[in-house]
Amino acid sequence: MSRTEKMIARKDGPIGWIVFNNPARRNAVSVDMWEALAEIVDDYARDPAIRVIVARGAGGKAFVSGADISEFEQKRSTPESTEAYRRISERGGEALRLVGKPTIAMIEGFCIGGGVSLALSCDLRIAAESARFGVPAARLGLGYELPGVKKLVDVVGPAFAKEIFFTARQFNAAEALQMGLINRMVADEQLEAYVADHARMIAANAPLTVASIKTIVGEALKDESERDEALCDRVVDACFNSEDYVEGRRAFMEKRPAAFKGR
């Protein structure tokens, strides 16, 4: 499915895995990888068997270390090429952020710059104890646009967002957990099993309910004047009108696991 070997898509029951496979460059993301990311996410979005999406890096040394700077001379050397690059990379990140299914970033090793942005595009972030985080924009003289800054502010708050950007230093996983940048910190050797179990736990729940919460939390983060309350009402009503709601009630009364179908 993917147009590049640097992106791997693997379906494992209800879990759709996305692997950034560029370990020689600490999984730095190239243009073809951004394009493939959008394709993979779109495929998982259309597949009803996939209920949770997990993103990770290959090689154990990095989640994603940012953009592949080796391409910049060719791909980002003029205003036109820079704008084209921005559109492609934005589509990949937005596909991950906006997909209607829950997403988890499984983070080991370095999660730097664009890697932090990709992790923030996921709903949950679970990291190994040895993971390292940082946004080095201030050391490179880069400007960071509002959407990217807001993603960080929404997760860690304004004070920690300023610290991350102002210092441009690397933070360890314990610091990331304290800031709320990650949901969980797990021993390195337990990370993959923990994430897989977490994903299966989510996948076993009612897909319409999970999707409705993702939608409503997204609306809650918007300014009150921009919230689509009618949309929130519709996704809640869809849960109560679903076959899964009937199944959930019956399974509870019968003291058995529910078999949800997402309808």
For each residue, the residues with C-beta under 8 A, 3 or more apart:
1: 9 39 40 43
2: 5 7 8 9 36 39 40
3: 32 35 36 39
4: 7 30 32 33 35 36
5: 2 8 21
6: 20 21 22 30 32 33 36
7: 2 4 18 19 20 21 33 36 37 40
8: 2 5 17 18 19 21 58
9: 1 2 16 17 18 19 40 43 44
10: 16 17 19
11: 15 16 17 47 49 50
12: 15 16 17 196
13: 49 200 203
14: 49 50 51 52 199 200 203
15: 11 12 50 51 52 53 54 196 199 200 203
16: 9 10 11 12 40 44 47 50 52 53 54
17: 8 9 10 11 12 53 54 55 56
18: 7 8 9 37 40 41 44 53 54 55 56
19: 7 8 9 10 55 56 57 58
20: 6 7 27 29 33 55 56 57 58 63 64
21: 5 6 7 8 27 58
22: 6 25 26 27 28 29 30 33 58 68
23: 26 27 57 58 59 61 62
24:
25: 22 28 65 68 70
26: 22 23 57 61 62 64 65 109 110
27: 20 21 22 23 57 58 59 62 63 64 65 115
28: 22 25 64 65 66 67 68 69 70
29: 20 22 33 34 37 64 66 67 68 89 92 114 118
30: 4 6 22 33 34 67 68 71
31: 34 35 71 75 85 88 89
32: 3 4 6 35 36
33: 4 6 7 20 22 29 30 36 37 68 92
34: 29 30 31 37 38 88 89 91 92 93
35: 3 4 31 32 38 39 88 91 92
36: 2 3 4 6 7 32 33 39 40 92
37: 7 18 29 33 34 40 41 92 93 95 96
38: 34 35 41 42 91 92 95
39: 1 2 3 35 36 42 43
40: 1 2 7 9 16 18 36 37 43 44
41: 18 37 38 44 45 53 92 95 96 99
42: 38 39 45 46 95
43: 1 9 39 40 46 47
44: 9 16 18 40 41 47 50 53 99 101
45: 41 42 99 100 101
46: 42 43
47: 11 16 43 44 50
48: 262
49: 11 13 14
50: 11 14 15 16 44 47 53 101
51: 14 15 101 102 202 203 207 210 262
52: 14 15 16 101 102 103 104 199 200 202 203
53: 15 16 17 18 41 44 50 96 99 101 102 103 104
54: 15 16 17 18 103 104 105 106 195 196 199
55: 17 18 19 20 63 96 103 104 105 106 118 119 122
56: 17 18 19 20 63 105 106 107 108 195
57: 19 20 23 26 27 61 62 63 64 108 109
58: 8 19 20 21 22 23 27
59: 23 27 62 109
60: 108 109
61: 23 26 57 108 109 110
62: 23 26 27 57 59 65 108 109 110 111 112 115
63: 20 27 55 56 57 105 106 107 108 109 110 111 115 118 119 131
64: 20 26 27 28 29 57 111 112 114 115 118 119
65: 25 26 27 28 62 110 111 112 113 115
66: 28 29 69 112 113 114 115
67: 28 29 30 71 72 89 113 114
68: 22 25 28 29 30 33 71
69: 28 66 72
70: 25 28
71: 30 31 67 68 74 75 76
72: 67 69 75 76 77
73: 76 77
74: 71 77 81
75: 31 71 72 81 84 85
76: 71 72 73 81 82 85
77: 72 73 74 81 82
78: 81 82
79: 82 83
80: 83 84
81: 74 75 76 77 78 84 85
82: 76 77 78 79 85 86
83: 79 80 86 87
84: 75 80 81 87 88
85: 31 75 76 81 82 88 89
86: 82 83 89 90
87: 83 84 90 91
88: 31 34 35 84 85 91 92
89: 29 31 34 67 85 86 92 93 114
90: 86 87 93 94
91: 34 35 38 87 88 94 95
92: 29 33 34 35 36 37 38 41 88 89 95 96
93: 34 37 89 90 96 97 117 118 121
94: 90 91 97 98 121
95: 37 38 41 42 91 92 98 99
96: 37 41 53 55 92 93 99 103 118 121 122
97: 93 94 121 122 151
98: 94 95
99: 41 44 45 53 95 96 103
100: 45 211 214 215
101: 44 45 50 51 52 53 207 210 211 214
102: 51 52 53 123 124 202 210 214
103: 52 53 54 55 96 99 121 122 123 124
104: 52 53 54 55 122 123 124 125 126 195 198 199
105: 54 55 56 63 111 118 119 122 124 125 126
106: 54 55 56 63 126 191 192 195
107: 56 63 111 119 125 126 127 128 131 182
108: 56 57 60 61 62 63 127 128 130 131 188 191
109: 26 57 59 60 61 62 63 128 130 131 132
110: 26 61 62 63 65 115 131 132
111: 62 63 64 65 105 107 115 116 119 127 131 132 133 134
112: 62 64 65 66 115 116 132 133 134 135 136 170
113: 65 66 67 116 117 134 135 136 137
114: 29 64 66 67 89 117 118
115: 27 62 63 64 65 66 110 111 112 118 119
116: 111 112 113 119 120 133 134 135 152 181
117: 93 113 114 120 121 148 151
118: 29 55 63 64 93 96 105 114 115 121 122
119: 55 63 64 105 107 111 115 116 122 125
120: 116 117 125 151 152 155
121: 93 94 96 97 103 117 118 151
122: 55 96 97 103 104 105 118 119 125
123: 102 103 104 214
124: 102 103 104 105 183 198
125: 104 105 107 119 120 122 181 182 183
126: 104 105 106 107 182 183 184 186 191 194 195 198
127: 107 108 111 131 173 176 177 182 184 185 186 191
128: 107 108 109 131 173 185 186 187 188 191
129: 173 174 185 186 187 188
130: 108 109 173 188
131: 63 107 108 109 110 111 127 128 172 173 176 182 185
132: 109 110 111 112 170 171 172 173
133: 111 112 116 164 170 171 172 173 175 176 181
134: 111 112 113 116 164 168 169 170 171
135: 112 113 116 144 152 164 165 168
136: 112 113 139 140 168
137: 113 140 141 142 143 144 165 168
138: 141 142 165 166 167 168
139: 136 168
140: 136 137
141: 137 138
142: 137 138
143: 137
144: 135 137 148 149 165
145: 148 149
146: 149 150
147: 150 151
148: 117 144 145 151 152
149: 144 145 146 152 153 161 165
150: 146 147 153 154
151: 97 117 120 121 147 148 154 155
152: 116 120 135 148 149 155 156 161 164 165
153: 149 150 156 157 158 161
154: 150 151 221
155: 120 151 152 180 181
156: 152 153 160 161 164 179 180 181
157: 153 160 161 180
158: 153 161 162
159: 162 163
160: 156 157 163 164 179 180 181
161: 149 152 153 156 157 158 164 165
162: 158 159 165 166
163: 159 160 166 167
164: 133 134 135 152 156 160 161 167 171 179
165: 135 137 138 144 149 152 161 162 168
166: 138 162 163
167: 138 163 164
168: 134 135 136 137 138 139 165
169: 134
170: 112 132 133 134
171: 132 133 134 164 175 176 179 181
172: 131 132 133 175 176
173: 127 128 129 130 131 132 133 176 177 182 185
174: 129 177 178 185
175: 133 171 172 178 179
176: 127 131 133 171 172 173 179 181 182 185
177: 127 173 174 180 181 182 184 185
178: 174 175
179: 156 160 164 171 175 176
180: 155 156 157 160 177
181: 116 125 133 155 156 160 171 176 177
182: 107 125 126 127 131 173 176 177 185
183: 124 125 126
184: 126 127 177 194 198
185: 127 128 129 131 173 174 176 177 182
186: 126 127 128 129 190 191 194 195
187: 128 129 190 191
188: 108 128 129 130 191
189:
190: 186 187 193 194
191: 106 108 126 127 128 186 187 188 194 195
192: 106 195 196
193: 190 196 197
194: 126 184 186 190 191 197 198
195: 54 56 104 106 126 186 191 192 198 199
196: 12 15 54 192 193 199 200
197: 193 194 200 201
198: 104 124 126 184 194 195 201 202
199: 14 15 52 54 104 195 196 202 203
200: 13 14 15 52 196 197 203 204
201: 197 198 204 205
202: 51 52 102 198 199 205 210
203: 13 14 15 51 52 199 200
204: 200 201 257 258 260
205: 201 202 209 210 260
206: 209 210 239 242 244 245 248 258 260 262
207: 51 101 210 211 244 260 262
208: 211 212 235 238 239 242 244 262 263
209: 205 206 212 213 239 244
210: 51 101 102 202 205 206 207 213 214
211: 100 101 207 208 214 215 235
212: 208 209 215 216 235 236 238 239
213: 209 210 216 217
214: 100 101 102 123 210 211 217 218
215: 100 211 212 218 219 231 232 235
216: 212 213 219 220 232 235 236
217: 213 214 220 221
218: 214 215 221 222
219: 215 216 222 227 228 229 231 232
220: 216 217 227
221: 154 217 218
222: 218 219 226 227
223: 226 227
224: 227
225:
226: 222 223
227: 219 220 222 223 224 232
228: 219 231 232
229: 219 232 233
230: 233 234
231: 215 219 228 234 235
232: 215 216 219 227 228 229 235 236
233: 229 230 236 237
234: 230 231 237 238
235: 208 211 212 215 216 231 232 238 239
236: 212 216 232 233 239 240
237: 233 234 240 241
238: 208 212 234 235 241 242
239: 206 208 209 212 235 236 242 244 245
240: 236 237 245
241: 237 238 245
242: 206 208 238 239 245 246 263
243: 246 247 261 263
244: 206 207 208 209 239 247 248 258 260 261 262 263
245: 206 239 240 241 242 248 249
246: 242 243 249 250
247: 243 244 250 251 258 259 260 261
248: 206 244 245 251 252 258 260
249: 245 246 252 253
250: 246 247 253 254 258
251: 247 248 254 256 257 258 259
252: 248 249 255 258
253: 249 250
254: 250 251
255: 252
256: 251
257: 204 251
258: 204 206 244 247 248 250 251 252
259: 247 251
260: 204 205 206 207 244 247 248
261: 243 244 247
262: 48 51 206 207 208 244
263: 208 242 243 244
